[in-house]
Amino acid sequence: MTELRLELLDDTFTIHRLSPSAKIPDEVFGEAFFNIVKTKEELSIVCRNSLTLNSERCNQGWSCIKVSGPLDLNTIGILAKLSKVLAEAQNSIFAISTYDTDYILVKADKATEAVAALSAEGFRFL
């Protein structure tokens, strides 16, 4: 695997949980970064903290670490390596994958520690 380069995004994010039958709020689609996953049990939306949604539950204050891509879909172990380092540093994560890359959300109040732990293991930040 080639050397991974990481980037800590500027915004802070909220993870929302809604009913699976809930309508996705139109304002989400105007965001520069958001994630939507729907299953038969729930609708989850990740968006900036400043966007207020009427969700059943939410968890605010997440920072986002982006793996610079695009990554080959056949590459093995990227999330495993990153999450292992973060788990050992006592950082809870919320992972998001796209076709081109991966994103790992960590609590904003532990973002500095997360960056330090990943840097100590040889990951480079842009």
Residue, then its C-alpha position, 0 to 999 in steps of 0.5 A: m500500500t502506498e503511504l496514506r496522507l490524511e487531512l483534518l477537515d475544518d468543520t465539526f459534525t453531528i451524527h443524526r438518527l431519524s426514523p427510517s420513514a423520515k424525509i431527508p431534509d432538503e437543506v442537507f443536500g446544500e452541504a459541502f459534506f454530508n453522509i446519508v445511510k438508510t436501512k430498515e431500522e434507521l436513517s442516519i445523517v452526518c452533517r455540519n453541527s451548524l445545520t439543525l435537523n429535527s432528529e430523534r437523537c443526535n451526537q454533536g461535536w465530531s471532527c473528520i479525518k479524510v484519507s486522501g484519495p482516490l483509493d483503489l477499492n481492492t486495497i485491504g486494511i486501511l480502516a483497520k490500520l487507522s481504527k487500531v491506532l485510534a482505539e489504542a489511543q482511546n478514541s471512539i470513531f464513526a467511519i464513512s466510506t465512499y467510492d474514492t476514499d474513507y473518512i473517520l470521525v472522532k470526537a472534536d475534543k479528542a481530535t488533537e490526540a487522534v492526530a498525534a496518535l496517527s502521526a506517531e504511527g507514521f501517518r502524514f497529515l496535509 
